[in-house]
């Protein structure tokens, strides 16, 4: 119950931080977009585009928290917790598309640099930098940006957006002091590269979860050793470790016991010991099947499952 209480407290804090960050970012995104059009600065427009993706990522994260609270049912036995990961994929792909568009626009502008109102560009970019620093500080102080994939995605957006504002400031100064018109599209390319990098990593992390990949904070060898070193355990096989969503790692396996004559109470004691040890290794949901050593079909720790096809039944244990 203490774990649930702590989780709920973090959950509420995350939502509150997201709402505050969303309102600040969305407001300044509009200001920066208008500033980009008025000053004819592609860098400001690129930064506004990135801020738009920040806003989208925060809206998606808030929706994910809301959907994630929905109870499990017969149709969705894990509830809607995976929605957060689907949202992170959408978020990452949005960033990638924005980056590609900025690259496309920048190529023409580098060849034919337009007139840019550099003074206004500098002012808007400087305020944008301060806004991003404020939002990053709010998120670092009040939200779980280390463990929650969606929050980490939103935070990465803000950080790279901060670097984008810095790029716009430098470009504005180069135009003011040296008249280098190409500095604006060049800075927008750098912003686009940052956007692309954020999009790539967020998408990659989310797809890893969708592919039932092993969570980054779980060491498979340590998990195997923990199970095998438990007194009374002969071996482990058919092991699966995956994430349902950020902060919810699951495991299923078959465990062969040394004593074939264990009572149900003794078996439960053995399972409790394994579960307690695995909770220390970031495994939150476990399904462990106890069986005699005679039941193990091969020496493989990882499960060799073949999908059911016509005339071929599922490989079961």
Buried (B, 14 or more C-beta within 10 A) or exposed (E): EEEEEEBEEBBEBBBEBBEBBBEBBBEBBBBBBEBBEEBBBBBBBBBBBBBBBBBBBBBBBBBBBEBBEEEEEEEEEEBBBBBBBBBBBBBBBBBBBBBBBBBEBBEEBBEEBEEBBBEBBBBBBBBBBEBBBBBBEBBBEBBBBEEBBBBBBBBBBBBBBBBBBBBBBBBBBBBBEEEBBBBBBBBBBBBBBBBBBBBBBBBEBBBBBBEEEBBEEBBBEEBBEBBEEBEBBBBBBBBBBBBBBBBBBBBBBBBBBEEEEBEEEEBEEBBEBBBEBBEEBBBBEBEBBBBBEEBBEEEEBEBEEEEEEEEEEEEEE
